[in-house]
Amino acid sequence: MTATPDLTLPPRVRFPGLSSAAFEHPEDRAALEALRRTPGLDRLFKWLSDMGAERFVRIMFTGDSIRVSSRQCSRLYNDLREACAILDVPEPEFYLTQHYQPNAFAFGMQRHTLVMSTTLVDLLDDTERLSVIGHELGHIKAEHMLYRTMAIALTTVLQSVAGGLTIPGAILTQALVYSLFYWFRRSEMTADRAGLLVAQDPDVCISALLKLVGGSRRLMDDLNIDEFVRQADAYEDMDEDLLSLYYKFLMVREQTHPFPAIRARLIREWAQSEEYARLLRGDYPRVHTDAGKRTCGQCGVSIVNVSFRFCPECGAPLDAPPAA
């Protein structure tokens, strides 16, 4: 059946020419710039890319999942088209996969690909699902994909060989793994902002997180997003001693996402900011300005993100953008 659109709601604002600098979280930007300056990391990434990890994953999803298109799961495809139009992102490949865990993720450098599990589709309503698609497109828009795809592969390789390393090698390896996970968590803050730009309702984005945390269908009508946001305050109140801080470090050091309650509060805070209000008014950095017209001297890729000081493809230093 084709869903009937709700004509009582105003159309969502679109952001033609949107630069990811408009919604990047500053901690994401700082952590990624630090990561790009890691000596030898670009060569490690090239080696992992040459191993064909991305090709392996794409073959698996092509053979074992549903490729979403205008002729297959068209409702999901229409959600993708709307989210891409709002953020001004080229459409990635989109796969629906059967899995017990509600999840969605994006991968790929040569070809961007979005994957969503059937349990996530069943758990969320239409608007919450749209916000999740926007979240994953935010990773693509912010040019996270090289580092996210390779970080997953690299941490797997590093952790598998850590036992055979010398003590200095193990320390350096673990430090690099921590740095990768630290940036990974910050990149989620940027993607959450992209999800909000697509849904344009912070309560929708927070309710999606809340369902992922405690998604019992029997309790869906009894979930309180305000109480969930307040849990972030309670979590931060547990910083009163060194032991609590140490426990928190152990919990998050190899997590790819910040705790959901923290993410919920950050979404609400940004939704109430003047920065977000300016975006909705159409006042935001655009990729077609002179400030975005740069080309990497090493690999030749076009750089449209005005905040980048290192190439997102090869890691080479970039010249400062010209004045707009």
N, C-alpha and C positions, 0 to 999 in steps of 0.2 A: 504494500500500500504506500502511496505517496503522502507524506505528512503535509497537512495544510498549514501554510505560514500564518503566524499571528500578526494580523494586519493592524492590531492596536499598538504594537511597538514601533517606535521610530527606527528607520534603517540605521545600521551601524556605520559609524564614521570610518572612512577609508583614508589611508595615508600614502598617497602616490609619491614615489621618489624617496620613501622613508630611508634614512640612514640608521644603522643599528646604534650609532652614537646617541640617538635620541632616547634609547631605553636601556642602554648598558648600565649595569650596576657598577659603581666605581671600584668596588673591591674585586669584581671580575676582571675589569680592565687592568688593574694593578697586578693582580696575580698572574694573568696571562702574559703581560709584558715581562715579568720576572722569569717566568717559565721559558719564554722564547730566548732569553739571554743565557740559558744553561749551555755551557760549551759541549759540543758534540751531539746535542739532542737531535738536531736536524738530520745528522747522518744515521742515528739510530732509527728515526722515523722512516727515512728512505729505505733502510734495510728491511724494516717490517713491512713497508708497502710493497717492496719487490717480492716478498714472500707470498703475496696474493691473498692476504687475510680478508680483504674486502670482497674479492671475487668469490671466495669460498662461502661467505655468509650470504651473498646475493644468490648464488646457485641454490643454496639450501632453502631460502624463502621462496624462490621461484618454483621449486619442486614440491614444497611441503606446506604452502600457505595460499591464501586467495589474493590475487592481484586486484586491487580495487580500481574501478574505472567507471566511465559513464554507462557501461553495459554490465557492470558487476558491482553489487552493493552500491547502487547509485546514491543512496542517501548519505553514506559515508563520503563518497566522492564529492557530492555537492558541499558537504561541510569543508572538505579540503579546499575546494575552489574558493569558497567564501573567505576562509582564513588566509589563503594566499593573496586574494585580492585586497584584503584589509592591510596586510603587512607589505604588499608589493614584493612577493617572493615567487620565483618560478616554481611550478608544481613539481614536487619530488615524486618518485615512485612510492606507492602506498600498498602495504600488505596487511591483511587481517589473518591472525594466526590463532589457533586453538591452544589455550594455555590456562592452567588453573589459577595463575597469579594475575591480577589486574595490573597491566603495565602498558606503557608506550615508550618508544625510543626512536631516535634517528641515528643513522650511521652513513658512512660513505664519503669518499673524497672525490672520486671521478664522477659518480652519480649519487646524488643524495636520495636516501630512502627512509621512509617513515613506516614503522611497524606498530600495530595496536593489537592487543589481545582481545579475544571474544569476551572474557570475563569483565574487562574494563568497559566494553560497549554495553554489556548488560547492567553494570553497576551504576553508570552515570546517565543523567538525562541528556537531551540533545544539546543544550547550551553548555553544560559542563564538559561534554565531549568536545565541543568546539573549542573551549578554552584549552583543553589538553593538546589538541592539534596545533593551536596557536603557540603553546609552550614549545613543542618540538620544532615548529618552524622558526621560533626565535633562535634556537641553536644554529640553524642553517643561516638565517639572516645575519647573525652576529659572527659568522665565519668561525664557529667552534669546531667544525666537523673534522678537520685535519687532526687537531689535538685531541678531541674526544675519541675518535676512532683509534688513533695510535696509542693514546693513553691506556685504553682498555687492553689492547694487545701487549703493550710494553709492561704494564704492571703484572700481567699474567706471566710473561716471560721472566721478569726480574724476580718475582716471588718464587718461581719454580727453581731458579738456579741459586737462590740466596744461600742455601745450605752448603754449597760447595765453594763459597767465596772466603777469602781471608777476612780478618776482622775489619781492616780499613775498607775493603771492597764491600763488605756487608753493610757497614755504616753508610757509605756513599749511596749504595743501592736503596737502602731503606729511606734515606733522606730524599732521594728522587721520587720514590713512591709516595711519600707523604706530600711532597710538593705537588705532584700530579693530582692526588685526591683533594688537596686544599683548593686548587684551582677548579677542579670538577664541581665542588660544592658551590663555589662562587658563581660559576657559569649558570647554575640552576636559578640563582637570583635574577639574572638577566632574562632567562627564559620564562620565569614566572611573570615578569613585567610584559613580555610579549603575549603571553596568554591573557593577561588583563586587557591589553590593547585590542585583542580579538573579541573577547567576551564583552568587554566594556561594562562589567559589573563585578566589583570585587567580591561580593557575596557568592557569586557563582563559582569563582576561582577557589574561594576558601571552602565552599561546600564540596567541591570535587576532592580537595585534599582530605577533608574530614571523612568522606566516604572511603577513600583509600586507606585511611588509618583504621577506621572501625566500621567497615561497610557491611553491617548486618541488615539484610532487607527487612527484618522484623522491626528494626529501630529507625528506619529512614525518616519517619515523620517526627522523631523525637530527638533529633540532633540539633544542637545549639551552636551556631558558629561564633557567637560572641564569647561564650564560655571557652570555646576552643582557642580563640585568640588570647584570652587571659592566661591560658596555660603557659604561654611564652614568658609572661612575667613571673609566674611561679618557678619556671625552669631557671631563669636568671637569678632569682632570689636564692638559689642553691649554690651560689659562688662564695659562700661566707668563709670557707676554709680551703687549704691547699689540697686536702684529700678529695674534696668534692670536685675541685678543678682537675685533679689528676684522673678521677673516674670519667669525667666528661671527655678528657683527651683520649682515653682508651676507647671510649664509645665511638667517637667521630673520626679518629685518625685515618681509617680506611673506608669511610662512608662516601658514597658518590653524591648524596643529597643532604642538605641540612635537615634538622628535625622538622617535621611538618608544622608544628605549632609556631616555630620561628618563621617559617616561610609564610604562614597565614598572616602573622602580624606585619611582616615586611610588605606583603601585597596590600594590606589595608593602609599602611602608612604612605605607600607610594600613590595609592588611589586618592588620598587626601592632599597630595602635594601640588604645588603650583606647577611643577614640571609636567605632571600628568595632565593638568588642566590646559596648559599651553599646547600640548600635543593634540588634545581633542579640538582645540580652536584652529588647528592647522599651522601652528608655529613650532616648527621642528627642523633639525638638520636634514638636508636632502642630498642624495648621492650625486645629483647632476650639477652641484655647485662646483666652482673652480677648486675649492678646497679638497674635493674628493678625487680630482683627476691626477692620479699618480700611477706610475708603473715601476715595478720592482726591477732594478738594474741587473739582478742576478738571474731570475727565472722568467721575467717578462710579464708576470701576471698583473692585471689591473687591480689597483687598490682603491676601494670606494669608501672605506671607513676612515673618517678624518682623525680618529683617535689613535690609529695604529702607528707604532714606531718601528715595528718589525713586520716583515712579510708573513702573512698567515700560511703561505704555502711552503716556503723554503727557510724562513727564519732570518733572512738577511736584513740588516738595518736599512731603514727607509729614510729618505730626505724628509725634512719637515714639510708639511703641506703649505702651498703658497697661500698668501692672504686672499680671503674671499673678495 
